[in-house]
């Protein structure tokens, strides 16, 4: 029987676990320049691999936020155009001016 972590692919396939890279801290562990260069190459490859998906998500998110902003802007204009309380206040102000003129010129 293989020991755990020995990299036996048959046992890994049976248990459903895949081997994975071990996380290291390059500042704590002494790595050779070749190892550091390889790490940079792998990171760049991973970044380039996920770039189209990330770009698509960013575009969809931007369009969603833009649509939300336009919807709020449009709703604001619509609701302001529907407001009648300013008209009512203006009518009350005209009536008050008319009453004031009637009192001033009446008796």
VMD Tcl script that builds the backbone (N, CA, C; Angstrom):
set m [mol new atoms 321]
animate dup $m
set s [atomselect $m all]
$s set {name element resname resid chain x y z} {
  {N N UNK 1 A 0.851 -1.173 0.000}
  {CA C UNK 1 A 0.000 0.000 0.000}
  {C C UNK 1 A 0.886 1.221 0.000}
  {N N UNK 2 A 0.514 2.228 -0.785}
  {CA C UNK 2 A 1.320 3.447 -0.892}
  {C C UNK 2 A 1.044 4.362 0.288}
  {N N UNK 3 A 2.049 5.082 0.674}
  {CA C UNK 3 A 1.879 6.038 1.771}
  {C C UNK 3 A 1.177 7.281 1.254}
  {N N UNK 4 A 0.393 7.953 2.102}
  {CA C UNK 4 A -0.311 9.161 1.660}
  {C C UNK 4 A 0.691 10.217 1.227}
  {N N UNK 5 A 0.375 10.886 0.145}
  {CA C UNK 5 A 1.226 11.951 -0.357}
  {C C UNK 5 A 2.366 11.463 -1.205}
  {N N UNK 6 A 2.420 10.166 -1.488}
  {CA C UNK 6 A 3.509 9.633 -2.287}
  {C C UNK 6 A 3.288 9.887 -3.768}
  {N N UNK 7 A 2.122 10.402 -4.130}
  {CA C UNK 7 A 1.861 10.721 -5.524}
  {C C UNK 7 A 1.347 9.543 -6.320}
  {N N UNK 8 A 0.794 8.535 -5.663}
  {CA C UNK 8 A 0.273 7.366 -6.355}
  {C C UNK 8 A -1.036 7.763 -7.024}
  {N N UNK 9 A -1.062 7.819 -8.348}
  {CA C UNK 9 A -2.221 8.306 -9.074}
  {C C UNK 9 A -3.410 7.358 -8.971}
  {N N UNK 10 A -3.175 6.071 -8.797}
  {CA C UNK 10 A -4.278 5.121 -8.688}
  {C C UNK 10 A -5.051 5.375 -7.394}
  {N N UNK 11 A -4.322 5.534 -6.287}
  {CA C UNK 11 A -4.999 5.830 -5.022}
  {C C UNK 11 A -5.673 7.193 -5.069}
  {N N UNK 12 A -5.031 8.168 -5.721}
  {CA C UNK 12 A -5.626 9.490 -5.840}
  {C C UNK 12 A -6.919 9.434 -6.646}
  {N N UNK 13 A -6.926 8.648 -7.697}
  {CA C UNK 13 A -8.121 8.539 -8.523}
  {C C UNK 13 A -9.239 7.853 -7.764}
  {N N UNK 14 A -8.902 6.860 -6.948}
  {CA C UNK 14 A -9.922 6.157 -6.177}
  {C C UNK 14 A -10.505 7.048 -5.085}
  {N N UNK 15 A -9.666 7.827 -4.431}
  {CA C UNK 15 A -10.148 8.661 -3.337}
  {C C UNK 15 A -10.775 9.954 -3.840}
  {N N UNK 16 A -10.584 10.296 -5.104}
  {CA C UNK 16 A -11.178 11.510 -5.652}
  {C C UNK 16 A -10.333 12.737 -5.394}
  {N N UNK 17 A -9.124 12.565 -4.872}
  {CA C UNK 17 A -8.259 13.705 -4.597}
  {C C UNK 17 A -7.175 13.777 -5.658}
  {N N UNK 18 A -6.942 14.974 -6.130}
  {CA C UNK 18 A -5.898 15.180 -7.119}
  {C C UNK 18 A -4.687 15.798 -6.429}
  {N N UNK 19 A -3.501 15.512 -6.909}
  {CA C UNK 19 A -2.330 16.155 -6.323}
  {C C UNK 19 A -2.367 17.650 -6.610}
  {N N UNK 20 A -1.850 18.432 -5.699}
  {CA C UNK 20 A -1.880 19.874 -5.882}
  {C C UNK 20 A -0.543 20.472 -5.466}
  {N N UNK 21 A -0.296 21.661 -5.939}
  {CA C UNK 21 A 0.969 22.327 -5.649}
  {C C UNK 21 A 0.967 22.824 -4.207}
  {N N UNK 22 A 2.134 22.784 -3.637}
  {CA C UNK 22 A 2.267 23.243 -2.258}
  {C C UNK 22 A 2.586 24.729 -2.272}
  {N N UNK 23 A 1.902 25.485 -1.456}
  {CA C UNK 23 A 2.096 26.924 -1.400}
  {C C UNK 23 A 3.374 27.236 -0.623}
  {N N UNK 24 A 4.206 28.106 -1.203}
  {CA C UNK 24 A 5.442 28.488 -0.531}
  {C C UNK 24 A 5.552 29.994 -0.490}
  {N N UNK 25 A 6.352 30.474 0.437}
  {CA C UNK 25 A 6.617 31.901 0.564}
  {C C UNK 25 A 8.040 32.155 0.077}
  {N N UNK 26 A 8.206 32.812 -1.074}
  {CA C UNK 26 A 9.555 32.992 -1.617}
  {C C UNK 26 A 10.450 33.869 -0.747}
  {N N UNK 27 A 9.866 34.679 0.133}
  {CA C UNK 27 A 10.701 35.516 0.993}
  {C C UNK 27 A 11.313 34.717 2.136}
  {N N UNK 28 A 10.659 33.659 2.555}
  {CA C UNK 28 A 11.167 32.849 3.670}
  {C C UNK 28 A 12.065 31.709 3.208}
  {N N UNK 29 A 11.704 31.128 2.079}
  {CA C UNK 29 A 12.472 29.989 1.589}
  {C C UNK 29 A 13.478 30.466 0.555}
  {N N UNK 30 A 14.642 29.905 0.594}
  {CA C UNK 30 A 15.688 30.272 -0.356}
  {C C UNK 30 A 15.426 29.548 -1.671}
  {N N UNK 31 A 15.115 30.312 -2.713}
  {CA C UNK 31 A 14.850 29.746 -4.028}
  {C C UNK 31 A 15.922 30.215 -4.995}
  {N N UNK 32 A 16.224 29.362 -5.920}
  {CA C UNK 32 A 17.221 29.714 -6.918}
  {C C UNK 32 A 16.591 30.667 -7.939}
  {N N UNK 33 A 17.398 31.435 -8.637}
  {CA C UNK 33 A 16.840 32.316 -9.675}
  {C C UNK 33 A 16.041 31.554 -10.730}
  {N N UNK 34 A 16.442 30.332 -11.032}
  {CA C UNK 34 A 15.696 29.527 -12.011}
  {C C UNK 34 A 14.300 29.195 -11.471}
  {N N UNK 35 A 14.222 28.888 -10.175}
  {CA C UNK 35 A 12.915 28.589 -9.574}
  {C C UNK 35 A 12.033 29.836 -9.565}
  {N N UNK 36 A 12.625 30.992 -9.242}
  {CA C UNK 36 A 11.859 32.238 -9.242}
  {C C UNK 36 A 11.364 32.568 -10.650}
  {N N UNK 37 A 12.211 32.368 -11.650}
  {CA C UNK 37 A 11.814 32.607 -13.038}
  {C C UNK 37 A 10.692 31.665 -13.441}
  {N N UNK 38 A 10.772 30.410 -13.036}
  {CA C UNK 38 A 9.715 29.453 -13.348}
  {C C UNK 38 A 8.400 29.865 -12.682}
  {N N UNK 39 A 8.478 30.337 -11.446}
  {CA C UNK 39 A 7.268 30.799 -10.753}
  {C C UNK 39 A 6.633 31.962 -11.508}
  {N N UNK 40 A 7.460 32.893 -11.967}
  {CA C UNK 40 A 6.939 34.031 -12.728}
  {C C UNK 40 A 6.279 33.568 -14.022}
  {N N UNK 41 A 6.894 32.603 -14.706}
  {CA C UNK 41 A 6.319 32.089 -15.941}
  {C C UNK 41 A 4.972 31.416 -15.694}
  {N N UNK 42 A 4.884 30.650 -14.631}
  {CA C UNK 42 A 3.625 29.968 -14.304}
  {C C UNK 42 A 2.549 30.985 -13.935}
  {N N UNK 43 A 2.924 31.987 -13.147}
  {CA C UNK 43 A 1.955 33.018 -12.770}
  {C C UNK 43 A 1.455 33.765 -13.998}
  {N N UNK 44 A 2.367 34.097 -14.919}
  {CA C UNK 44 A 1.976 34.784 -16.142}
  {C C UNK 44 A 1.054 33.914 -16.985}
  {N N UNK 45 A 1.358 32.625 -17.083}
  {CA C UNK 45 A 0.510 31.716 -17.851}
  {C C UNK 45 A -0.879 31.618 -17.231}
  {N N UNK 46 A -0.958 31.543 -15.909}
  {CA C UNK 46 A -2.259 31.472 -15.242}
  {C C UNK 46 A -3.041 32.766 -15.454}
  {N N UNK 47 A -2.337 33.898 -15.376}
  {CA C UNK 47 A -2.994 35.187 -15.559}
  {C C UNK 47 A -3.543 35.310 -16.977}
  {N N UNK 48 A -2.738 34.904 -17.968}
  {CA C UNK 48 A -3.188 34.980 -19.354}
  {C C UNK 48 A -4.331 34.014 -19.636}
  {N N UNK 49 A -4.349 32.909 -18.935}
  {CA C UNK 49 A -5.413 31.915 -19.123}
  {C C UNK 49 A -6.755 32.451 -18.626}
  {N N UNK 50 A -6.739 33.190 -17.546}
  {CA C UNK 50 A -7.989 33.696 -16.970}
  {C C UNK 50 A -8.359 35.079 -17.493}
  {N N UNK 51 A -7.499 35.692 -18.309}
  {CA C UNK 51 A -7.753 37.050 -18.792}
  {C C UNK 51 A -9.051 37.187 -19.582}
  {N N UNK 52 A -9.348 36.338 -20.569}
  {CA C UNK 52 A -10.606 36.516 -21.320}
  {C C UNK 52 A -11.847 36.392 -20.439}
  {N N UNK 53 A -11.829 35.448 -19.509}
  {CA C UNK 53 A -12.983 35.272 -18.625}
  {C C UNK 53 A -13.157 36.495 -17.727}
  {N N UNK 54 A -12.041 37.001 -17.207}
  {CA C UNK 54 A -12.092 38.180 -16.351}
  {C C UNK 54 A -12.560 39.398 -17.139}
  {N N UNK 55 A -12.085 39.525 -18.372}
  {CA C UNK 55 A -12.483 40.653 -19.213}
  {C C UNK 55 A -13.981 40.601 -19.488}
  {N N UNK 56 A -14.499 39.406 -19.777}
  {CA C UNK 56 A -15.935 39.254 -20.033}
  {C C UNK 56 A -16.740 39.627 -18.791}
  {N N UNK 57 A -16.291 39.154 -17.645}
  {CA C UNK 57 A -16.997 39.494 -16.404}
  {C C UNK 57 A -16.967 40.989 -16.147}
  {N N UNK 58 A -15.825 41.622 -16.395}
  {CA C UNK 58 A -15.723 43.061 -16.183}
  {C C UNK 58 A -16.650 43.826 -17.119}
  {N N UNK 59 A -16.744 43.390 -18.366}
  {CA C UNK 59 A -17.626 44.058 -19.323}
  {C C UNK 59 A -19.080 43.900 -18.898}
  {N N UNK 60 A -19.467 42.684 -18.517}
  {CA C UNK 60 A -20.851 42.441 -18.084}
  {C C UNK 60 A -21.168 43.258 -16.828}
  {N N UNK 61 A -20.227 43.305 -15.898}
  {CA C UNK 61 A -20.439 44.086 -14.669}
  {C C UNK 61 A -20.568 45.567 -15.002}
  {N N UNK 62 A -19.704 46.070 -15.881}
  {CA C UNK 62 A -19.774 47.473 -16.274}
  {C C UNK 62 A -21.084 47.808 -16.957}
  {N N UNK 63 A -21.530 46.933 -17.852}
  {CA C UNK 63 A -22.810 47.164 -18.526}
  {C C UNK 63 A -23.975 47.121 -17.537}
  {N N UNK 64 A -23.888 46.210 -16.577}
  {CA C UNK 64 A -24.947 46.126 -15.564}
  {C C UNK 64 A -25.016 47.376 -14.709}
  {N N UNK 65 A -23.865 47.854 -14.279}
  {CA C UNK 65 A -23.835 49.076 -13.466}
  {C C UNK 65 A -24.306 50.270 -14.288}
  {N N UNK 66 A -23.866 50.339 -15.554}
  {CA C UNK 66 A -24.305 51.430 -16.421}
  {C C UNK 66 A -25.812 51.404 -16.640}
  {N N UNK 67 A -26.366 50.216 -16.837}
  {CA C UNK 67 A -27.812 50.097 -17.020}
  {C C UNK 67 A -28.556 50.526 -15.760}
  {N N UNK 68 A -28.026 50.162 -14.613}
  {CA C UNK 68 A -28.655 50.563 -13.352}
  {C C UNK 68 A -28.632 52.083 -13.192}
  {N N UNK 69 A -27.494 52.702 -13.509}
  {CA C UNK 69 A -27.385 54.158 -13.409}
  {C C UNK 69 A -28.371 54.835 -14.351}
  {N N UNK 70 A -28.444 54.355 -15.588}
  {CA C UNK 70 A -29.389 54.943 -16.542}
  {C C UNK 70 A -30.842 54.742 -16.102}
  {N N UNK 71 A -31.129 53.588 -15.520}
  {CA C UNK 71 A -32.493 53.340 -15.033}
  {C C UNK 71 A -32.854 54.298 -13.903}
  {N N UNK 72 A -31.934 54.500 -12.975}
  {CA C UNK 72 A -32.197 55.431 -11.868}
  {C C UNK 72 A -32.362 56.844 -12.409}
  {N N UNK 73 A -31.496 57.235 -13.340}
  {CA C UNK 73 A -31.557 58.561 -13.944}
  {C C UNK 73 A -32.889 58.765 -14.666}
  {N N UNK 74 A -33.280 57.779 -15.460}
  {CA C UNK 74 A -34.547 57.864 -16.183}
  {C C UNK 74 A -35.744 57.900 -15.252}
  {N N UNK 75 A -35.720 57.068 -14.223}
  {CA C UNK 75 A -36.830 57.057 -13.273}
  {C C UNK 75 A -36.936 58.390 -12.541}
  {N N UNK 76 A -35.781 58.980 -12.233}
  {CA C UNK 76 A -35.793 60.278 -11.553}
  {C C UNK 76 A -36.463 61.332 -12.425}
  {N N UNK 77 A -36.102 61.385 -13.705}
  {CA C UNK 77 A -36.740 62.347 -14.597}
  {C C UNK 77 A -38.230 62.068 -14.738}
  {N N UNK 78 A -38.589 60.801 -14.838}
  {CA C UNK 78 A -39.997 60.434 -14.971}
  {C C UNK 78 A -40.785 60.855 -13.739}
  {N N UNK 79 A -40.242 60.564 -12.555}
  {CA C UNK 79 A -40.984 60.883 -11.333}
  {C C UNK 79 A -41.066 62.384 -11.110}
  {N N UNK 80 A -40.034 63.123 -11.469}
  {CA C UNK 80 A -40.086 64.575 -11.313}
  {C C UNK 80 A -41.106 65.164 -12.270}
  {N N UNK 81 A -41.196 64.622 -13.477}
  {CA C UNK 81 A -42.169 65.153 -14.432}
  {C C UNK 81 A -43.602 64.823 -14.001}
  {N N UNK 82 A -43.779 63.817 -13.185}
  {CA C UNK 82 A -45.114 63.425 -12.740}
  {C C UNK 82 A -45.547 64.149 -11.467}
  {N N UNK 83 A -44.632 64.848 -10.846}
  {CA C UNK 83 A -44.977 65.489 -9.582}
  {C C UNK 83 A -45.940 66.647 -9.819}
  {N N UNK 84 A -46.968 66.668 -9.013}
  {CA C UNK 84 A -47.993 67.709 -9.127}
  {C C UNK 84 A -48.023 68.615 -7.897}
  {N N UNK 85 A -47.272 68.282 -6.885}
  {CA C UNK 85 A -47.357 69.083 -5.667}
  {C C UNK 85 A -46.805 70.489 -5.888}
  {N N UNK 86 A -45.857 70.653 -6.793}
  {CA C UNK 86 A -45.358 71.993 -7.079}
  {C C UNK 86 A -46.435 72.829 -7.766}
  {N N UNK 87 A -47.190 72.178 -8.648}
  {CA C UNK 87 A -48.298 72.885 -9.289}
  {C C UNK 87 A -49.346 73.292 -8.257}
  {N N UNK 88 A -49.625 72.410 -7.312}
  {CA C UNK 88 A -50.593 72.719 -6.273}
  {C C UNK 88 A -50.098 73.866 -5.396}
  {N N UNK 89 A -48.827 73.861 -5.062}
  {CA C UNK 89 A -48.266 74.949 -4.272}
  {C C UNK 89 A -48.340 76.269 -5.034}
  {N N UNK 90 A -48.081 76.201 -6.321}
  {CA C UNK 90 A -48.159 77.416 -7.138}
  {C C UNK 90 A -49.591 77.935 -7.195}
  {N N UNK 91 A -50.562 77.033 -7.325}
  {CA C UNK 91 A -51.970 77.442 -7.330}
  {C C UNK 91 A -52.360 78.071 -5.994}
  {N N UNK 92 A -51.898 77.482 -4.893}
  {CA C UNK 92 A -52.186 78.042 -3.572}
  {C C UNK 92 A -51.528 79.403 -3.408}
  {N N UNK 93 A -50.332 79.569 -3.950}
  {CA C UNK 93 A -49.654 80.870 -3.864}
  {C C UNK 93 A -50.414 81.928 -4.660}
  {N N UNK 94 A -50.934 81.570 -5.842}
  {CA C UNK 94 A -51.725 82.515 -6.626}
  {C C UNK 94 A -52.997 82.915 -5.885}
  {N N UNK 95 A -53.637 81.921 -5.263}
  {CA C UNK 95 A -54.857 82.202 -4.511}
  {C C UNK 95 A -54.549 83.108 -3.323}
  {N N UNK 96 A -53.426 82.872 -2.653}
  {CA C UNK 96 A -53.056 83.708 -1.511}
  {C C UNK 96 A -52.754 85.131 -1.965}
  {N N UNK 97 A -52.096 85.286 -3.113}
  {CA C UNK 97 A -51.817 86.628 -3.643}
  {C C UNK 97 A -53.117 87.334 -3.991}
  {N N UNK 98 A -54.057 86.600 -4.584}
  {CA C UNK 98 A -55.343 87.191 -4.956}
  {C C UNK 98 A -56.097 87.630 -3.704}
  {N N UNK 99 A -56.073 86.811 -2.644}
  {CA C UNK 99 A -56.747 87.194 -1.393}
  {C C UNK 99 A -56.078 88.415 -0.775}
  {N N UNK 100 A -54.754 88.453 -0.842}
  {CA C UNK 100 A -54.024 89.592 -0.274}
  {C C UNK 100 A -54.348 90.863 -1.054}
  {N N UNK 101 A -54.428 90.780 -2.354}
  {CA C UNK 101 A -54.794 91.959 -3.164}
  {C C UNK 101 A -56.241 92.392 -2.887}
  {N N UNK 102 A -57.116 91.394 -2.700}
  {CA C UNK 102 A -58.517 91.705 -2.422}
  {C C UNK 102 A -58.661 92.394 -1.085}
  {N N UNK 103 A -57.912 91.954 -0.078}
  {CA C UNK 103 A -57.955 92.588 1.251}
  {C C UNK 103 A -57.374 94.002 1.202}
  {N N UNK 104 A -56.285 94.127 0.450}
  {CA C UNK 104 A -55.613 95.443 0.405}
  {C C UNK 104 A -56.467 96.446 -0.359}
  {N N UNK 105 A -57.161 96.072 -1.371}
  {CA C UNK 105 A -57.940 97.010 -2.161}
  {C C UNK 105 A -59.419 97.039 -1.766}
  {N N UNK 106 A -59.882 96.100 -0.950}
  {CA C UNK 106 A -61.285 95.974 -0.585}
  {C C UNK 106 A -61.810 97.042 0.353}
  {N N UNK 107 A -61.519 97.126 1.595}
  {CA C UNK 107 A -62.157 98.077 2.517}
  {C C UNK 107 A -61.571 99.432 2.487}
}
mol reanalyze $m
mol bondsrecalc $m
mol representation Tube
mol addrep $m
